[in-house]
Amino acid sequence: MDAELTQERGQIAAPSLTAVLPVFAGTIFLSAFLLFGIQPMFAKMVLPKLGGSPGVWSTAMVFFQAVLLAGYAYAHWLVRRFSVRHAALIHITLMVVVVATSLPIGIVAGFERPPQQGEFAWLLLLFTASVGLPFFAVAANGPLLQAWFARTGHAHARDPYFLYAASNIGSFLALLAYPFAVEPTLRLATQASAWAWGFGLLLAGITACAGLCVGQSAEASENALPAAQPVPTGRKLHWLFLAFVPSGLLVAVTAHISTDVAAGPLLWVAPLALFLLSFVIVFQRKPLLRHSWMLNTQLLLIVCYMAMMVLELRLGWGWELVLHLAILFITAMVAHGELARLRPSAAELTGFYLWMSLGGVLGGVFAALLAPLLFNSVAEYPLLVVAGMLCRPGFTSIRMRRWQGIALAGCAVLVSCILITREWARTDMVRSFFGIHRITETKDARFRMLSHGSTIHGAQRLRQDDGTPVSGRPEPLTYYFTGGGIADGVDSIRQARGGRIAAVAAIGVGTGSLACQARTGEDWRFYEIDPAVIRIATDPARFTFFSECAPATTFVIGDARLTLGDAQDGSLDMIVVDAFSSDAIPVHLLTDEALALYMRKLKPNGAVLLHISNRNMELASVVRATAAGQGLTTWLNVPVRSEANRQAMKTAPDVALVLRPGVDPGPIVTGSWREQVGQGTTRPWSDDYADVVSAIWRQLSAK
C-alpha cells in the first residue's frame, strides 16, 4: 500500500517537477536582466545632473552593490526565518508595493540641483530615493529563488549553483543590449516604461516559482535540503577578499577608460559585462576556460602592465583599452574561479552570497570613495592589480612552485610601490570627484601643462626657446592659440558685432587660456563644475591666464546645464562650450535640450561656439543634425595642423559655430570654415537619446 501511495504521489508530482527548472531558470534570468538593465538606464538619467562625470557611474556601482548586499541579506533572512509559503507572501507583498509606489522609474522631486560639495553623498541619496526600493526587491530574487529551488525535490536541487550562471547570463545580456540595442533605439521614457512591464512579468514569475515550491510535498522538500555545516570564519573572510579585489578593480578600470572617451553606458557596461561573464563561466558545471589557463594568463598580463607603467610606454588608446579590460577579466576569472571552487553546500547558499556581496561592496567603496581621499593619483589601480595575485591558490599555478609564485607576487608589489612613489613624487596633483588633475612641466622646462586623464587641457609657456623666462601677459596655447579655430570663432563674432562681445558665457575653465581672448569692456563669465579646476587655474604659482588677462572674472560653480539656466533669457552675445573630462565631452551639453537652452539665453544675433575635438568620437555631424532639427545654421572649421605648431604647443581644434538663420557669422565665411546645409544622415541627440556607438564608429572609419 505504501509503495502504491508513493508511486501515486510521484506520478502527481512529475508534471510539476518537469515545469520547475524552466520556470525557475526563466524567472531568475528575467530578474537578472532587469537588475542590470536598470543600472545604465538610471545612471544615464542622472548624468546631466553632474556634468557627465565618470564619478556618476562609480557612485552608481557602489550604490547598486550596497543595495545588492541588502537584498541578499533580506533573502538570507527570509530563507532562515520563514517557510517558503510565508517568505513568498512577504516578498510578493514587497513587489506589489514597488508596483504601486515606485514605477515607472524616474528621478524623484527634490533632486533638481546637486550641491557644490558632497556630490557622492547627494548621489547616493538620489539613487536611494529614486530606485532603491525597486532594485532592492529585484536584487533579492537570485539567492531567494535558488534557495527555493533547493526545496523542490528536483534532481538538481542539491546543487542549485548552476542557476547562478543563468542569472549572470541575464545580467550579461542586459548590459550588452543596452548600448547596442536599447540606447540607440529607445528614449529613456520608453525604457522606463518597458522596465515597469518587465517588473510586472517578474512578479508573475515569482508567484509561479513560489507556487511550484509550496506545491511539492514536505518530504521532498526536506530530502532536497542537505544538512547545514558550520563554515569557519577564515573561509568566510576568504570569500570576502576574493570578491573584494575584482569589485574594486572593476570601479578603477571603468573610471579610467570612461574618462578618456565618454561618460556613458557603452564604456560603463563593457567592464561590468566582462566582470559578469567571469561569473557565468566559473559557475558552469564544466567551465569553458580552465582555471589553470587563467592563472598563467594573469602572470603574463601583470608583467605587461608593470613593464608599460615602469617604462612609461604608450600603446595607443585601443591597445591600452584591451590591456586594461583583459587585466580586469582575467583577475575576475582567477578570483571568481576560487570562489566557485570554495563554494559551500546548498544549505549555506544565501550566506555564501551574502559574504560575497559584502566583499563586492567593500571593494567598490574602497575604489570609489576611499581611494580619492587617500591618494592624489590612481594608486588604487596597481594596488588592486597586485592584490589580484593574492587571489591565486597559494600564489601559484599548477605548474609553478610555491616559492616562484611568492617571488613573482613580491616583485609585483615592489614595482607597484615604485609606481606609487613616483606618482606621489609628482606633488602637484589634485584629485576630486570629477577626476585627477596633473600639473607637470615638459622635460625642457619650456611649458607647464594641465592634464586630465591622457589629455592636455591647457599649457603655459614658461621660457623662450633660448631659455629666457617669460613674463607679462601669457600667450594662449594648445587649442586656444591665436589663429586656431576657437580664437578665430570668437574673433569673427566680435568683428560681426562691431568689435565687441558684450556678454559671454564660457563653459569650462581648464587653465584659463580662454580668458586671454577677452577684450576690455567685455563681460566674460566662466561656468565650471569642478571647484578644484578653478583653484588650479586661479593660482598664479601654477597658471597666470586669469591673473594677467582677467583678474576680475566671475565664476559660477555647478553643471552648466543647471547654472546657465539662472542667466537672464536673451542676455548673452556668445556661449563658448569647452567642457572636457579628459578627452570626453559631456554628452548632455550637445543634446537638443542643451542647444535649446543656449538659444534661449542668447540675444537674437547671438552665437554658440562648441569645441568638439575628440580622438574617439566624431561629433561634428551630431552638432549639425541637432542644430538643423531646431532650424539653426552650423559652421564647421577645417583645422590645419603643422609640425611647427605642435612643437610650439599649439593644437588645431575642431570647432562648430551655431547661429539662428540669417545671423552674420563674421569673416569666417571667407575663410576655412564651411556652412553645413541640412541635417545630414545623423540622428539628433537628446537627453533621451544619444548614439555613442555610431559616433565612435564614424571616428574609426575616418582614420
N, C-alpha and C positions, 0 to 999 in steps of 0.2 A: 504493500500500500504506500509506504513512504517513498519507494523508488518511483512508483507511478505518479505520486504527487510532485516529486522533484522534477520528473520528466515534463509534467504538465506545466509547471512553473517555468521551466526552461523554454518550452515552446511559446509561452505567452511573452516571455521577456525577449525572445530572439529578435522580433521586428524592431523593438525599441533600441536594443543594443546595436543593431545594424545602422540605425539613424544617429547613434551617439557621436561617432567620430566625425562625420561630415558637418553635423550641426555645431559641435564644439569647435572644430577647426575653422569653420567659416565665420563663426562669431568672434573668435579670437583674432582672425585675420582682419575682419572689419573694424574691430576695436583698435587694433594697432594702426590701421590705415587712417582712422580718424584722429588717433592720438598724435601721429606725426604729421598729419595734414594740417592740423590747427596751428602748429608751431610757425612755419614760414608764413602762413596766411595772416596770422595776427601780428607777427613781428613786422610784416610789411605795412600793416595798418598803422603801426606805431612809428615807423621810420621818419615820417615828416615832422614828428614832434621833437626829434633830437638830431636834425641835420643829416640823417642818413649815416650816422656813425656806426662803425663796426661794433662799438660798445653795446649797441642795442641788442645785437644777436648774442654777444657774450652774456649779457644780463638775462636775455630770454632763456638761454640754455641753463643758466644757474637756477632760474625760477622753475622751469619745467622739470629739472632734475629734483628740486626740492619738493615740488608737488607730487612727482612720481614716487618719491620716498614716502610722502604722507599717504598716498594711495596704496602703496604696498603695506604700510603699517596698518591701515584700515582693513585691507584684505586679510592680513595676518590675524587681526583681532576678530574678524567675522568667522574665520575658519576655526580658531582656537576656542571661541566662546559660544558659538551657536551651531545648531543643526543646520543642514542645508536649507530646510524649509524656512526657518526664521531668518537666516542670513539673506536668503533670496528676497524675503519680504522687506527687510531693511534696505537692501541695495536697490531694489526696483523702486521703492518709495523715493530714495535719493534721486534716481534718474528722472522720475516724474517731476520732482521739484525743479530739476535743471530745465526740463522742457517748459515748465510754467514760468520760470523766472529769468533764465539766462540766455535764451535763444531768440533770434539768431545772434551770433557773435558780433560784437562791436565794442568800440571804446565808450565806456560809461561816462556820464556827465561828471564834471568836476576836475577833469584832467586836460583842460584845453591848452595849458601852457606849463612847461616844465620850469623848475626853479633854476637859478643861476649856479647853485651849488647843491650837492646831494642828488645828482642825477640817478645814481644807482638805486638809492632808496625810493625815489619817486617812481622809477620804472617798475620796481618790484610791487609797489602799491597799485600802480596802474594795471599790471598783469593780474594781480590777485583779485582786484575788484571786477575786472572785465571777463577773465576766462578761468579764474581759479576754481570755481565750483564745477564747470563742465569738464575741465581737464582732470580734476581730482576723481570725478565719477568714472571717467573712461580709464584713467591710469590703474584703478584697482582691478580691472577686469582680467588682465593677463594672469596674475597669480591666483586670483579667486577662481576663475574657470578651470585652470589646471588642477587646483585642489579639488574642485567638484568632480572633475573628470576621474580623479583617482578613486572616487567613491562609487563610480557607476558599475563596477564589475566587468568593464570592458577588458579584452585580452591584453591591451597595452596600458591598463590603468596603473600598474605598479611602477612604470617609468614614464611619467607624463611630460618629461623634459623635451621630448621631440616637438611638443606643441609650442615650445618657446621659439623653435625655428620658424613655425608658421606665423607666430606673432611678429618676428623680426622681418620675415618676408613682406608682410603687410606694411610694416614701417618703412622698409627699404623702397618698396614700390611707390608709397605715398610721397617720399622725398624725391624720387626720380620723376614722378609725374608732375610735381609742382612747377619746376622751372621750364620743363619742356612741353607740357600739355596744358596745365591749369593756368599758370600765369600768362602765357602768351595769348590765351583764348577767352578767358573768363574775367570779368570785372570782380572786384572784391565783394561787392554786394551779392553777386550771383554765387560766389564761392561760399560766403557765409550762409546763404540760403540752402545750398547743396549740403553743407556740413550739417545743418539742422535736420534735414531729411535723413541723412545718414545716421544721425544720432537716434532718430525715431526707429529706424530699422534695427539698430543695435539694441534698443530696448526690447524689441520683439525677440531678437536672438537670445538675449539674456534670460528672458522669460521662458523660452523654449528649452534652454540648457538646464535651468532650474527644474522645469517640469520633468525632463528626462532623468535627471539625477534623483529627484524625490520619488519618481515612479519605480525605481529599482528597489528590490527588497532590502530590508535592513541587513539580512545575512550577507547578500552580495556586497553591500557597501562596506561592511566590516571586514570581509575577506579581502577586499581590494586595498585596504589600508595596511601597509607594513608597520611593524612596531617601531615607534619613535626611539631613536638612540641619542643620548646626550652628545652634543657637539662641543669639543674643547674650545676654550676661549681663544687659544692660539690659532686654531683653524678659522674661527670667525674673523679674527684680525687679518689673517692671510687673505681671506675673501675680500675684506675691505680694501687692503692695499692693492690687490690685483685689479679692483675696479677703479681705485683712485687714480692710478697712473694714466691709463688711456683716456679717462674722462678729462683730466687736466690737460693732457696733450691735445685732445680734441678742441678745447677752447683756445689754446695757444696757437695751434695751426690755423684755425678758422679766422682768428683775428688777424693773423699775419697775411694770409692770402687775400682776404676781403679788403684789406687796407690798400692793396695795390691794384684793384680792379674796380669793384663797385660793391657797396654795402647793399646786398640784395639776395634774394632766395637762391639764385644759381650758385654763388660762391659760398653760401651758408650750407646748402644741403649736400654738396659734394663730399666734404669731410664727414658729415654726420651719416651719410649713406654708406660710406666705406666702414665707418665705425659699426653700424648696424649689420653690415654684410659679414663682418667678422663673427658676430653672434650667430648669424644664420649658418655659417659654415661649421663652427666648432661644436654646435649643439646638434648637428646631424648625427644619425646613427653611425654613418660611415663618412666622415668629413672628406670633402673633395681635395683639400690641401693638407698634406701631412704636417703634423706638429714639428717634426724634425726639420722639414724644409723651412718652416717659418723661423726656427731658431737660427739656422745657418744664414738665412737671408738677412735677419736682423743684424748680425755681426757685420755683414758687408755694407749695409746701409749706414750703420753708425760710423764705420771707417770713412765712407764717402762724405758724410755730413761733417765729421770733425776735420777732415782734410780741407773741405771747402771753406769752413769757418776760420781755421788757423791760417791758411794761405790767402784768405780773402778773395777767393775765386768767384767770378760771376758767370753763371752758366746760361744766362738769359732767362726771362720770366717763365717761359714754357717748361724748360727743363727743371728749373728750381721748383715750380709748382708740382711737377711729377715727383721730385725727390721728397718734398715735404709731405705730400699725400701718401707716398709709399712708406715713409717712416711711421706715419700715423697708423696706416692699415696693418703693417707688419707688427708693430708694437702691440696693437689691439689684438691681433691674432695670437701673439705669444701670451699676453696676459689673460685674454678670454679663453684661450685654449687650456690654460692652467685652471681657470675657474670651472670649465666643463669637466676637467679631469678630477677635480676635487669636490664636485657637487655631492650633496648628501642624498639620502633616500627621499621618496615622495612625501614621507611624513614630515620632513623638515623643509619642504619646498618653499613655503611662504617665508620662513625665517631666512633661508638662503637668499631669496630675492631681496629681503629687507636689508641684510648686511651688504649685499652687492649694490643696492641703490644708495645706501648711506655712503659707501665709498665713492660712488659717482658724484654725489652732491659735494662731498668734501673736496674732490678733485676739481670740480667746477668752481667752487668758492675760492680755492687757492689760486687758480689761474685767472679768474675774472675779477676777484675782489681784493685778495691779499697781495698778489704779485704787484699790481700797480702801486700799492702802498709801500711795499718792501724794496722794490727795485726801480731804478730810473730807466733801465734797459729791459729787454725781453729775456732776462736771465732765467726766467722760469722754463723757457723752451729747452735749452741744453740740459738743465737740471732734470726735467721730465724725460728727456731722451735717455739720459744716464739711468734714471730710475727704472726705465723700461728694461735695462739689463738685469735689475734685481728681481724682475718678474720671471726670469728664467728658472727652470727647476734646478736648484743648486748652482746657479750661474753657469750652467754648462749645457751643451747639446749632447746628443747621443754619442757623437764621435769625438768629443773633446774631454780631456781630463779636467777634473775639478780645478786644479791649480791654474790651468790655462784660462779657464773661464774667469776665475777671480782676477788673474793678472790683466786680462783684457778689460774687465769692468774697472779695475784700478786705473788703467790708462785712460779710459773714457772719463772717469772722474777728474783726473789730473788735467786733461785737455779742457774739460768744462770749466774748471777753476781758472785756467789761463784765460779762457774766453770771457768769463765773468769779470775777472780782474782787469782785463783790457778794457771792457766796457765801463767799469767803474772809474778807470783812469781818465776816461773822457768825461770829465766832471760837468761839462756844460750840456747836460741833457735834462729835459723836462718831460715828465710823464703825467698825463691827465686822463680823464675818462675817454677822451677822443683820440688818444694815441701818444706816441713818443716823438718828441721834437729834439733833433740834434743840431747843435751849433758847432761847426767844425771849420777849419781853415785848410786851404789847399797846401800841398807839400812845399810849394814855392812861397807860401805866405802872402800871395798877392790878393787872395779873395777869402772872405768869410761867408759861409753858406748856412742856410737853414734848410734842413731836410726832414721829411716825414715819411716813414717807410723808405722806399727806394727812390723817392722823387725830391728834387731840389725845389724849394718853394720861394727862393729868392737868394740873392747874393749881393755883397757889397765889396767894392774894390778897396783894399787897404793900402796897397803900394803900387806904384807905377812899375812898368816893365824893368826899369833900371834900379828898382829897389827904393825909390824915393817915396816916403809916406804921403798919403793923400789926405788933404784937409778941405774943409769947406763943404759946400753943398754936394751930396753924393750923386753919382750918376746911376740912374735906374739900369739894372742889368737883367739877365735871364729873359723871361717873357716880356718884360716891361721896357726894354731899351727903346730909345728914340729911333724910329724907322721900322719898328715891329708892328704887328697887327693891332695890339691893344693901344699903343701910343697913337698910331695913325687913326684908329677909330675914334678915340677921344678928341683928337685934334680936328678931325673932319667935322664932327658935330659942333665943335667950338666955332670953327670958321663959318659954318652954315647959320649959326646963331649970332653972328656979328662979332665974334672974338671973345665971347664969354658964356660959360655954362653956369647959370646962377646957383642951381641946387643939384647936387649929385649924391646918390646913394651907392656906396661901394660895398658889395657883399664879399667878405673875405679879406683878411688883413695880411697874412704872410709876414714878410719882413718890413712891410710898409712902403715898398718900392713905388706903388701906385700913387702914394701921397705926393711924390715929386712931379706928377703930371698935373697937379692942381696949380691954378694961377691966382694972383691977387684978386680979391673980390669974389671969389667962388667959394661956396659953402659945400665942402665935402664931408659927408658923414659915413663912418665905417661901421658895418654890421659884422659881428664875429660871434660864433657860438662858443668858442673856447677861450676863457679868460687867460689861460696860460700863454696863448699866442699873442695876446695884447701886451702882456707883461714882457715878453721877449722882444717884440717889435718896438716898444717904447723905452727900452733900456739903452741909453746911449753907449754903454760899455759893450753892447752887442751890435746894434744897428742904429744908424743915425738918420734914417729917412724921415721919420716923423719929427725928431727934434730939430732937424735942419730945414725941412721943407714945409711942415705943417704942425708946429708945436701946439696949436690950439685945437687940434682935431677932436671932434666928438665921437665917442664910441658907444655903440648900442650892443649889449651882450644878449645873446639868445639866438635861436634859429631864425633866420631872416624871413622865412615864410610867415612866422608869427609876429616878429617885432616890426617888420616893414608894414604890416597891417595897421600899426599905430600911426603911421605917417598920414598927413592930410591928403585926401584924394586930389589929383591934379596939381600937386605941388612940386614935382621933380622934373628937371630937364633931362636927366640921364640916370640910368641904373646900370652899374657895371657888376656882372655876376662872375666872380672869380673865386669860387669856393671849392677848395680841394680837400680831399682826405687822401694823402699820398697821391697816387695817380688816379684816384676815383673822384668823379664829380657826383655830388649827391643827386640822385635821380629826381627827387621831389622838387628840385629847383629848375627842372627842364619840362615840367608837365604843363598840360593845358591850364590847370588851375593856377599854377605859378605864373604863367605868362599873362593870364587874365588879371592877376594881382598887380603885376608890373604895369600893365597898361592903365589900370585904374589909378595908380599913384602918379603916373606921368602926365605932364601937360599935353595938350593936343599935338604939339610938334616934338614931343619927347622921343627918346630912343633907348633901347635896351642893347647893351653890348655884352655878349656872352663869350667867355673864354672856354673853349671846348677841346683844348688839346688833350689827347688821351692815347696812350700806347696800345690800349687793349680794346677800345670801343670806338666805332665810327658814329659820331653824334651830330654831324652837320645835317644829315638827312632827317634826323629826329627834330631838330630845331626848325628846319624848313617845313616839314609836314605839320608840326604843331602850330606854327605861326600861320601857315596858309589856312588851317582849319578855322582860324579867327579872322580871316580876311586881311592879314598883315603881310608886309613885304620883308623879305630876308635878303641880306647881302652877306656873302662869304668872301673872306680874303684868300689869296693864293700865297701861302708863305714861301719865302725864298731863304734857303739855308745855305750857309757857306762855312768853310773851314776857318776863315778869319774870324767870323762871328763866334764860332764855337770856342776858339782859343781865348776870345775876349769875354767869355761867359755870357754870350748873347744867344738866346734861343728863339727862333721864329715860331710864334704861336699860331694855332688855328682859332679863328675868331668869327663870330656871327653877329651881325647888326640887324636888329628887328625894329621896324617903324610902321606907323599907320600909312595906308596908301596916300601917295601924293606928298609926303613929308620929305624935304630935301635932306639927303644924307651927307651933303657936302662934297669936297673934292675927290672922295674915293671913287666917284662914278667914272672918273677919267683915269683911275689908277688900276691896280691889280685886283680889285675887288669885283665880284661877279654877282649880279642880281639873279635870284632864284625865282623861276616862274612856275606857279602851281605847287601842288602838294608833293609830287613825286610818287614813288612806289611804297614809301614807308608809312606805316600807320602812326598817327599822332599818339604821343604818350599822355597819360593822365595819372592821377593819383590811384585810380582803379586799374590801370593797365600800363605796363612798361615791359617791352620785349628786349631784355638784356642779351639773350642768346643771339638774336639776329644782329644786334649791334656789334657783338664780338665777332660773329661770323663775317660781317661786312669788312671789319678791320683786317681780319686774317686774309680775306680774299684779295684785299688791295695790296698786300705785301708781296 
